[in-house]
Amino acid sequence: MDRWNNKIAVVTGASAGIGRAVAIKLVKHGMKVVACARRDDALKEIAADLNKNSPGEIFPVRCDISQE
């Protein structure tokens, strides 16, 4: 995973389930993650924890990809 260090990823559905797990794993491996989901509060909670204790960084963005 070292080759992904400081790279950028966009993860949808990052507030729960598989999306959340993927976002957390990527940040813990040093990636910058744009975490997208409808639940803004859950995204901010994840970001507050990970941005203090991980080599990567997470940027929470509230969005609903089912709506154009």
URGIJO-V830285 format. One record per backbone hydrogen bond with DSSP energy under -1.0 kcal/mol. NH is the residue of the N-H (numbers start at 1). CO is the residue of the C=O. Records with the same first field share a line. If there is no record, write none. Layout:
# URGIJO-V830285
NH = CO + CO
This chain:
# URGIJO-V830285
4 = 1
5 = 2
6 = 30
7 = 4
9 = 32
11 = 34
14 = 36
16 = 13
20 = 16
21 = 17
22 = 18
23 = 19
24 = 20
25 = 21
26 = 22
27 = 23
28 = 24
30 = 27
31 = 26
32 = 7
33 = 57
34 = 9
35 = 59
36 = 11
37 = 61
40 = 38
43 = 39
44 = 40
45 = 41
46 = 42
47 = 43
48 = 44
49 = 45
50 = 46
51 = 47
53 = 49
54 = 50
56 = 27
57 = 31
59 = 33
61 = 35
63 = 37
67 = 64
